[in-house]
Amino acid sequence: MPVLTQGKDDFVRADTGSGKTMVYAAPIVSHLQGLSPKISRFDGTHAIILAPTRELCLQIESLFTR
């Protein structure tokens, strides 16, 4: 987690269900919440997340749109 919060790249290998998606999502959300002035959906793209499978893409979308 410290590597991610410092804005550095990282490579993680972990079992399914271990919380990888949340670990990558937390710094993104933290950064976006700290922007001033506050952003809205109409401000454009602020983060791009790449995932290797459709299923993982759907899981990530679900996490960010709750």
Secondary structure, DSSP 8 states (H G I E B T S, - for coil): -HHHHTT--------TTSSHHHHHHHHHHHHHHT-SS---GGG--------SSHHHHHHHHHHHT-
